């Protein structure tokens, strides 16, 4: 007979699983879920044969399928496909290579076998290939790509320049050498390039980016406001905090969620911020509620007043919010060991 403590633990786990999505638990009377299929070696052999003997359309489908497999052995085939004669195949292979390498942490250690093909693709004569290469290098975050990405800010195609600027916003590429080229990109003819450069510069807390970010926050375009609000969170001063609190009432849910997340990066939270974020627990959009939970519960010393709202969030209609609430409750319990569970 199992001990009463074990039985209680099993009951709590069961209850949490049910609250997080109505899932049944294996081992307590419910049927187990079937395991997900694992790609087998013969799948890769079959795809390699299809690539070697297929036309351009078939080779494109192989590249897309390899990206979906997300297992390390496909890297060698993708590196070969990056040199395919067909532009769509090369572009798809570059994209898949970046995704697979990111999934397995390849490339971050400066592995030339992975990075060099992507650097070569960034010099490809075809625009779609260069765009995918810039995005893939950003995903990998290998610092050896910094100079190539800075050069790509001067590419003749706005899409390549945009992806290069977005890549340079990644923490791995934070480098003083990037500040001036990114500042020059603020004068780019393409608004999306300017916005991407602005967000990257904000990550440096470059004072030259402050006023352009404040201006972009007032844009009538929601996607511009979202990016600008995220960038605004890099400037942690009272004026910015007040603006972020106001932006939590924006008509676009993405802007509200970005404002909540940006304000949550303030440590400690500024005055009025706790109540303003807590009010977003009742937001109509699940993404905003999720951002509010995360912002308040990941503070170094979570406020004890969070306990009741977090308990209520365990009954949220959205499974993601319920999952975040369960994690938040564990964190709250750990930070307040003398607080009795209710």
Secondary structure, DSSP 8 states (H G I E B T S, - for coil): ---HHHHHHHHHHHHHHHHTTS---BTTTB----------HHHHHHHHHHHHH--HHHHHHHHHHHHHH--GGGHHHHHHHTT-SSHHHHHHHHHHHHHHHHHTTTTTT--HHHHHHHHHHTT-SSHHHHHHHHHHHHHHT-GGGHHHHHHHTT-SSHHHHHHHHHHHTSGGG--HHHHHHHHHHTT-SSHHHHHHHHHHHHHTT-HHHHHHHHHHTT-SSHHHHHHHHHHHTTS-SHHHHHHHHHHTT-SSHHHHHHHHHHHHTSSS--TTHHHHHHHGGG-SSHHHHHHHHHHHHTSTT--TTHHHHHHHHTT-SSHHHHHHHHHHHHHHHHH-TTS---
